Amino acid sequence: MLVTALSTPLAFVGGWWILSGPLLWLLLIAGIVLLVRSRSGQPPLTGGGRETGIEVLERRFAEGELTVEQYHERRSILEEPR
């Protein structure tokens, strides 16, 4: 009875090692994916490639959708402190 009571906590504490193998592989694969993405020129983690307001404005100006006056007006609005 005494031997069983003493061995139970040790068995429980050692049980977390079962999860360490898959967790190690998961971290290793995630690290490789992040490394490959950073080497390919892509940001490692992004919000899905959404453009900022300034980027949209610059793209629309470059495509000729906006005049110089519209560009400067909208750019000043986007750069105002909030």
JOHU-V746976 format. One line per field, one symbol per residue. ss: DSSP state (H for helix, E for strand, - for the rest). phi: phi as a letter, one per 20 degrees, with the letter a starting at -180 (. if undefined). psi: psi as a letter, one per 30 degrees, with the letter a starting at -180 (. if undefined). A space follows every 10 residues. Layout:
# JOHU-V746976
ss->???
phi->???
psi->???
This chain:
# JOHU-V746976
ss->-HHHHHHHHH HHHH--HHHH HHHHHHHHHH HHHHHHHHH- ---------- --HHHHHHHH HH-----HHH HHHHHHHHH- --
phi->.fffffefff ffffffffef ffffffffff fffffffffe nefgccenmf efffffffff ffenfcefff ffffffffef fd
psi->eeeeeefeee eeeffffefe eeeeeeeeee eeeeeeeefg fkkeklhggk kleeeeeeee eefgfkleee eeeeeeeffk k.
